[in-house]
Amino acid sequence: MNNPNDQIKKIVILGGGSAGWMTAAMLAKQLEQSCTITLVESNQIKTVGVGEATIPPIQNFNRILGITETEFLSACNGTIKLGIQFENWKQKQHTYMHPFGRFGADFDYMSFPYFWMRQQLTGNKRPLQEFSLAWHLSQSNKFITPSSDPTSLASNFDYAYHFDAGLYADFLRTYAENLGVVRIEGKVANVFNHPVNGFISGLQLEDNQEIKGDLFIDCSGQRSVLMRQNLNVAFQSWSHLLFNDSAIAVQSTHTKMLQPYTRSIAHDSGWQWRIPLQTRMGNGNVFSSQFMTDEQGLDCLLNSVDGKVLTEPNKIKFETGRLNSFWDKNCVAIGLSAGFLEPLESTGLHLIQSAIMRLIRLFPDTHCDQLSQSLYNKETELEYRHIKDFIILHYKATERDDSEYWQHCKGLDIPDSLKQQIELFKQFGHLDVHEKDLFKQDNWLAVLTGQGIMPAKIAPIVTHKNNLDIEKTFDVMQKQFQQITMNATSHEMYLAKHCPYRPKR
């Protein structure tokens, strides 16, 4: 039997922003006020606050909290995201989309992509994205909610959101405080550790206030005050593989219709994002200081902004990588304090979300047993590695050699796991994906084929499938996608009807 004296009674979260308030909200919801939750943050410390694009699992996070989609989008200036459009990545003037959801529909007990690859290799060159409903909707600036009928082609797509990360943090702060979370304004001056086991026992703030706890969550951003500075957990740099180390962000006015997708536009020394919110456009430039100065990066960004610039440029320096341990003693790092992967596939908030849900599943008592820590660290490390490989793929799978930056990308000595994935796909179109992987077959397929990598041969099993009229099946699919899109509502009309932005008064 569990000893009641071993139960966690006090949780302390250091840091606010998206990471801190997402953690506070979900812990308060799941722990049902069985312990106190205190969040310490300082208005003097700026959060990064540019995480405006997400991926579909964010829907589940909000759903578990009991937050309705319309309420959330209205409060956070949100729009719909059906995928990411990549421009100039394979080569200049080339565009492809990584849409959310599945391509086509499986038939004859075989995955649709195998039949598509067979048609490609036998002369029918219909682009893969034409078999994605998310792509059809995005190209027409339309949106519908997916059908609940699994036999309908209107059910085979997914979606996420664009929103203001600062507003989301404020929204969750209200939610968490309504569930009893206590916010304390202040900056940490000292951290106390137990003299025997090294566990963190409390924080001392600059005003000498002391905050004691049983479990500490480090959401202090890249400073990683508890994990790196106090517990001396080492940081593993991946800058030799993902060498972008700078970002500049600005907001601007809209000049055209709201598009339900993120744009990622490669340039000579990195890439730029365009993220449409209801009342403004988010713009950013991600680049490497090896190939572009801050001044050049700012000029590159400002020269590409369509509307009127609304904010001062926000300059961010970062190092890609992760902690060697994400949970050490009685402290768990969540968010930028745990690691950083550039926002190319919008995984920042997802890593926060998955870390929170993993912690809840493995939630400890006051002993913070080593077996639970080891499992948490193993699963988190695998998740980081998987996402890292997927992001590196975008840089490695390029035909561009028009600048030193892209020549450097082509020459990257990539991880063995990614080499094996690419070689496996190049042979027969197979992919090594697992149930717990964030990016599944269709995600890998979108980027691999979008950037020009195709299998050399048809998968042997598909060569035996000769009783199917694949061309007719493909025609029917495309017509259905077109019909569904024709009947869908425009993205702007959907937002205006269901979830117009309502600023907090």
WOGIGI-V323641 format. One line per field, one symbol per residue. ss: DSSP state (A for helix, B for strand, O for the rest). psi: psi as a letter, one per 30 degrees, with the letter a starting at -180 (. if undefined). A space follows every 50 residues. Layout:
BEGIN
ss=???
psi=???
END
This chain:
BEGIN
ss=OOOAAAOOOBBBBBOOAAAAAAAAAAAAAAAOOOOBBBBBBOOOOOOOOO OOBOOOOAAAAAAAAOOOAAAAAAAOOOBBBOBBBBBOOOOOOOBBBBBO BOOOOOBOOBOAAAAAAAAAAOOOOOOAAAAOAAAAAAAOOBBOOOOOOO OOAAAOBOOBBBOOAAAAAAAAAAAAAAOOOBBBBOOBBBBBBOOOOOOB BBBBBOOOOBBBOOBBBBOOAAAOAAAAAAOOOOBBBOOOOOOOOBBBBB BBOOOOOOOOOBBBBBBOOBBBBBBBOOOOBBBBBBBOOOOOOAAAAAAA AAOOOOOOBOOOOBBBBOOOBBBOOOBBOOBBBOAAAOBBOOAAAOOAAA AAAAAAAAAAAOOOOOOOOAAAAAAAAAAAAAAAAAAAAAAAAAAAOOOO OOOAAAAAAAOOOOOAAAAAAAAAAAAAOOOOOOOOOOOOAAAAAAAAAA OOOOOOOOOAAAAOOOOOOAAAAAAAAAAAAAAAAAAOBBAAAAAAAAOO OOOOO
psi=kkjfffkkfkkkkjkbaeeefeeeeeeeeefhgflkkkkklkffjklegg ifkaleffeeeeeefgkkeeeeeefghllkjfakkkkgeelkgkklkjlk alkbkklhgkkeeeeeeeeefgfjhkkeffgkeeeeeefghlklkkkfjf fkfgfglllalkljeeeeeeefeeeeefgfkkkkklkkfkkkkkfeffkk flkklfggkkjllekkkjhgaffheeeeeefhklkjkgffejfkgkkkkl kllkfakkkhlkkjjkafgblkljjkleflkkklkklkfffkleeeeeee eeffkeakkflkkjkkklkkallekfjkbhkkkkbffelkklgeghfefe eeeeeeeeeeegklaffikeeeeeeeeeeeeeeeeeeeeeeeeeeeikfk ggleefeeefgkjlleeeeeeeeeefdgglkjllefkekaeeeeeeeeee ggkllflkkeefffifgkieeeeeeeeeeeeeeeeeflkkeeeeeeeehk kjkk.
END
